[in-house]
Amino acid sequence: MDNSIGKTLKMTSFGESHGRCIGVVLDGCPAGLRVDPEEIQRDLDRRRPGQSGLTTSRNEGDRLEVISGMHRGRTTGAPICMLVWNKDRDSSGYEERRWTPRPGHADWTAHVRYGGFNDYRGGGRFSGRITAGLVMTGTVAKILLRKTLGVEVFAHTIEIGNVVAGDRTVEEIKENTEGNPVRCADTEAVALMVEAIQMAAKEGDSLGGTIQCIALNMPPGVGGPVFNTLEGDISKALFAIPAVKAIEFGLGTAYSKARGYEVNDAYKLERGKITMETNNAGGVLGGISTGMPITCNVTFKPTPSIRKSQQTVDIFKMEETELLIKGRHDPCIVPRAVPVVEGMVAFILADHAIRVGMIPKVLGRDIK
């Protein structure tokens, strides 16, 4: 398994869904960054299970423990190890269906890839539970970007099932997103999204959706060609989130229906600085940041674990069979994935900013 990502800022994820803990080691974080563990905890609380009636009933407190790499409230330059403990585990259902892979899950591919030695309980390393570690790292990256470059990274739900949110301003996104259980900035769409999730859950089914992430104030000149483009690295990090199936930057697939004159972002001068009239490219050209807001849409498939009978194969007996999944599962993971998307985008932006020297490896004491 390759459980690490990043070049200068490096993240290594560890732990399994039903193992003892979930955690991460963050190496390469500049020394001297003041980090409030409560800020990391707030993002963990946004991701943790059991936070509303729309999520799994698995009751994990997800209390952060910082094992190394911080002293007296600041990073030391050493690897930062952070974790949360798995305390509400029930593996009985997974033992019962050990040999019947769940449609839509990685049970079968993991079995083939690792010769049946993979931890199948709760999906093991393939579970959404591992995203707790991604959030820990991502929050540190958000703090680093904010305090050194003034970059803000935030995300919100723009689609669940057939319900599509209307466009909202940056101010509305910041103000409205955290005030509802689906993390949608369009307050008129919230009730419809909640109703859609509740209906799917009542029918024993699930829904997918889309999250939009925005990074403001990213300086131009971060990233590069050919195989380390900013969009490419962000996409790789986002595809590490279980259930992500599509990513678009800027206009995304709408480019295929447009003409160049309609969608090229014209340059202009504003207060002596080069900027653009529009931001159809989503803040990245040639794999390098333009200075405009970086925007990407991240689409998640419906939760595969549903309370409907599905066809599968007993891989021990090599017989076709029916599978009815029991247990605790989210009818829609999108609301809980919002801080995960933020974290992975922030991590890549911080890594690239350190690579090009925009963020020093040792911070001055004036960085509060």
Summary of the structure (lengths in Angstrom):
residues: 368
radius of gyration: 21.1
end to end distance: 37.7
largest distance: 71.8
contacts: 1221
relative contact order: 0.19
helix: 32%
strand: 24%
